[in-house]
Amino acid sequence: MLESLPELRESLAGAVIGPDDAEYDAARVCFNALVDRRPAVIARCVRADDVAAAFDFARAAGLEVAVRGGGHNPAGHCVLDDGLVIDLSLLRAVEVDADARVARAGGGATWLDFDTATQAHGLVTPGGVIGSTGVGGLTLGGGIGHLTGQHGLTCDNLIGGELVTPDGSVVKVETDEDLLWALRGGGGNFGVATRLDFRLHPLDGLVGGKLTYRGADVREALQRFREVVARSPRQLSCQAGLSLDDALTPTLWIAPCYTGSRADPDELRMLRAAPGLVEDGIGPRSYFEQQNLFDSGYGVDRNYWKGHFVRELPDELIDELLARLGALGRPPGGILIESLHGAPKDVDGSTAVVGFRRAAFNVSAMATWVDERFDDEHIQWARDTAAAIEPWSFSGGGYVNYMQADEPIERVRAGFGADAFERLQALKRRYDPENVLHRNQNIPPT
Ligand SMILES: Cc1cc2nc3c(=O)[nH]c(=O)nc-3n(C[C@H](O)[C@H](O)[C@H](O)COP(=O)(O)OP(=O)(O)OC[C@H]3O[C@@H](n4cnc5c(N)ncnc54)[C@H](O)[C@@H]3O)c2cc1C
């Protein structure tokens, strides 16, 4: 196979990287350090024809295919042993039509690329909270972030694009409503998106940042978070996270993002007044500053995530979460609690396959660690924590964007619902009948 790499190099306008190339090791790294795989070839595509040529090459050489956007998926779906990676990291331009309020993003654009292009016009679409996450992967799985309450899930703002299917056909997404429905949450199952088009919204500034609480009072502060999001106006998104500090003291952060016109909204005052507050980092910010709240090394930590969308966040669940936080006897990583109040509930559910918009929160055990000797313990912690959350589960399904590769298909199906899953399978038969694109939260054709 390696002998035929020059042929692939000839047919691609982008770059081809093999194991003997200097960039190989850097090009196969993904966000999750738990994943260490060696592809046979990495095809860096810069246009739809390149993607079609890469699919042809993989078919002729009998190679399995993976698709790489921003490389953030915790399952490590973007890289594989001995196969071909369709790498979109050179396809990152974002064009903005400010009058039409539309952005067209290359299939490998990151949120930093996207926000840089759109904020130059004072416009946004609700995206991910870390700049290096791929627009493609995040959108195709749903998309929850700092503007979810205001403008819905990222996929609710997807209005079209261009897809290359494994037989090399180029499909205009906006002309096929079924396909657009499937791409709003159904993942990378139907083709490689070389372009994704989004609706944009004006945004000048916001009040945001982070509040940090510590000690026994985090229980009450989390109850306050629950009260605030329940009464929240559309102009306030709000997420929270639990962790342990090095002294094993519980810590809670709450990250509100308020885009309304009130100078000091009640909801922010309620959060500030909750007990246990040790740091108040809330104030006027630019959208860029808000998008920089959370930092994250790439390919540094080992990660194993598992969770549930939940119907509610009762005191009993809060107590379970606090108990699980201490269960490992050292800082386990964290528990992320994303509120789905506001705009996701306003959207006509029939326009997108995403099945979780009616849930109250997405609660995820995010085990992170560095030392590989602790792999089993941290993985077990995340699994046990998800099991503890399960009695409050909205549908039994999890968030495809946070799933590891070992999730059973039942969890993927439950996330969409049985009828929607069947409709996705029918579309899979139309666009990828051989299931070439199976390194994802897979929707098998049959
Ligand atoms: C640090 C970090 C922060 C995150 N923050 C958020 C957040 O704020 N909100 C949120 O909702 N999620 C978030 N996520 C989860 C993230 O949305 C998913 O992991 C998503 O899959 C990442 O997309 P990617 O393109 O970076 O990943 P990759 O690993 O490159 O891609 C994942 C899969 O998506 C598909 N894919 C990607 N691009 C394309 C494309 N152009 N065409 C077809 N298929 C494609 C492929 O199946 C690919 O295997 C975060 C993850 C991490 C690690």
The ligand as an SDF file (V2000), in Angstrom:
LIG
                    3D

 53 58  0  0  0  0  0  0  0  0999 V2000
  -11.7610   20.1930   25.3010 C   0  0  0  0  0  0  0  0  0  0  0  0
  -13.1190   19.8840   24.7240 C   0  0  0  0  0  0  0  0  0  0  0  0
  -14.0920   20.8530   24.7720 C   0  0  0  0  0  0  0  0  0  0  0  0
  -15.3560   20.5860   24.2540 C   0  0  0  0  0  0  0  0  0  0  0  0
  -16.3170   21.5440   24.3610 N   0  0  0  0  0  0  0  0  0  0  0  0
  -17.5460   21.2780   23.9110 C   0  0  0  0  0  0  0  0  0  0  0  0
  -18.5860   22.2560   24.0260 C   0  0  0  0  0  0  0  0  0  0  0  0
  -18.3700   23.3530   24.5260 O   0  0  0  0  0  0  0  0  0  0  0  0
  -19.8220   21.9350   23.5920 N   0  0  0  0  0  0  0  0  0  0  0  0
  -20.1080   20.7260   23.0390 C   0  0  0  0  0  0  0  0  0  0  0  0
  -21.2580   20.5000   22.6710 O   0  0  0  0  0  0  0  0  0  0  0  0
  -19.1460   19.7960   22.8750 N   0  0  0  0  0  0  0  0  0  0  0  0
  -17.8910   20.0430   23.3070 C   0  0  0  0  0  0  0  0  0  0  0  0
  -16.9240   19.0830   23.1860 N   0  0  0  0  0  0  0  0  0  0  0  0
  -17.2360   17.8030   22.5470 C   0  0  0  0  0  0  0  0  0  0  0  0
  -17.0630   17.9440   21.0390 C   0  0  0  0  0  0  0  0  0  0  0  0
  -18.1630   18.6260   20.5170 O   0  0  0  0  0  0  0  0  0  0  0  0
  -17.0140   16.5680   20.3550 C   0  0  0  0  0  0  0  0  0  0  0  0
  -16.0220   15.8030   20.9310 O   0  0  0  0  0  0  0  0  0  0  0  0
  -16.8210   16.7060   18.8620 C   0  0  0  0  0  0  0  0  0  0  0  0
  -16.9390   15.4210   18.2730 O   0  0  0  0  0  0  0  0  0  0  0  0
  -15.4730   17.2830   18.5250 C   0  0  0  0  0  0  0  0  0  0  0  0
  -15.3930   17.6000   17.1710 O   0  0  0  0  0  0  0  0  0  0  0  0
  -13.9730   17.6730   16.4710 P   0  0  0  0  0  0  0  0  0  0  0  0
  -14.2130   17.9640   15.0470 O   0  0  0  0  0  0  0  0  0  0  0  0
  -13.0700   18.5310   17.2500 O   0  0  0  0  0  0  0  0  0  0  0  0
  -13.4750   16.1770   16.7140 O   0  0  0  0  0  0  0  0  0  0  0  0
  -12.8700   15.0400   15.8080 P   0  0  0  0  0  0  0  0  0  0  0  0
  -12.3910   14.0440   16.7950 O   0  0  0  0  0  0  0  0  0  0  0  0
  -11.9480   15.5350   14.7780 O   0  0  0  0  0  0  0  0  0  0  0  0
  -14.1290   14.4960   15.0650 O   0  0  0  0  0  0  0  0  0  0  0  0
  -15.0740   13.7030   15.7300 C   0  0  0  0  0  0  0  0  0  0  0  0
  -15.9530   13.0390   14.7130 C   0  0  0  0  0  0  0  0  0  0  0  0
  -16.8190   14.0140   14.1510 O   0  0  0  0  0  0  0  0  0  0  0  0
  -17.0140   13.7510   12.7870 C   0  0  0  0  0  0  0  0  0  0  0  0
  -16.5740   14.9200   12.0180 N   0  0  0  0  0  0  0  0  0  0  0  0
  -15.8040   15.9360   12.3960 C   0  0  0  0  0  0  0  0  0  0  0  0
  -15.7160   16.8620   11.4200 N   0  0  0  0  0  0  0  0  0  0  0  0
  -16.4450   16.3700   10.4040 C   0  0  0  0  0  0  0  0  0  0  0  0
  -16.7760   16.8500    9.1120 C   0  0  0  0  0  0  0  0  0  0  0  0
  -16.3550   18.0260    8.6700 N   0  0  0  0  0  0  0  0  0  0  0  0
  -17.5630   16.0730    8.3170 N   0  0  0  0  0  0  0  0  0  0  0  0
  -18.0410   14.8870    8.7650 C   0  0  0  0  0  0  0  0  0  0  0  0
  -17.7650   14.3850    9.9660 N   0  0  0  0  0  0  0  0  0  0  0  0
  -16.9830   15.1390   10.7750 C   0  0  0  0  0  0  0  0  0  0  0  0
  -16.2770   12.4850   12.4720 C   0  0  0  0  0  0  0  0  0  0  0  0
  -17.1300   11.3810   12.6170 O   0  0  0  0  0  0  0  0  0  0  0  0
  -15.2070   12.4650   13.5270 C   0  0  0  0  0  0  0  0  0  0  0  0
  -14.7480   11.1730   13.8010 O   0  0  0  0  0  0  0  0  0  0  0  0
  -15.6390   19.3310   23.6600 C   0  0  0  0  0  0  0  0  0  0  0  0
  -14.6330   18.3590   23.6050 C   0  0  0  0  0  0  0  0  0  0  0  0
  -13.3920   18.6310   24.1370 C   0  0  0  0  0  0  0  0  0  0  0  0
  -12.3400   17.5720   24.1060 C   0  0  0  0  0  0  0  0  0  0  0  0
  1  2  1  0
  2  3  1  0
  2 52  2  0
  3  4  2  0
  4  5  1  0
  4 50  1  0
  5  6  2  0
  6  7  1  0
  6 13  1  0
  7  8  2  0
  7  9  1  0
  9 10  1  0
 10 11  2  0
 10 12  1  0
 12 13  2  0
 13 14  1  0
 14 15  1  0
 14 50  1  0
 15 16  1  0
 16 17  1  0
 16 18  1  0
 18 19  1  0
 18 20  1  0
 20 21  1  0
 20 22  1  0
 22 23  1  0
 23 24  1  0
 24 25  2  0
 24 26  1  0
 24 27  1  0
 27 28  1  0
 28 29  2  0
 28 30  1  0
 28 31  1  0
 31 32  1  0
 32 33  1  0
 33 34  1  0
 33 48  1  0
 34 35  1  0
 35 36  1  0
 35 46  1  0
 36 37  1  0
 36 45  1  0
 37 38  2  0
 38 39  1  0
 39 40  1  0
 39 45  2  0
 40 41  1  0
 40 42  2  0
 42 43  1  0
 43 44  2  0
 44 45  1  0
 46 47  1  0
 46 48  1  0
 48 49  1  0
 50 51  2  0
 51 52  1  0
 52 53  1  0
M  END
$$$$
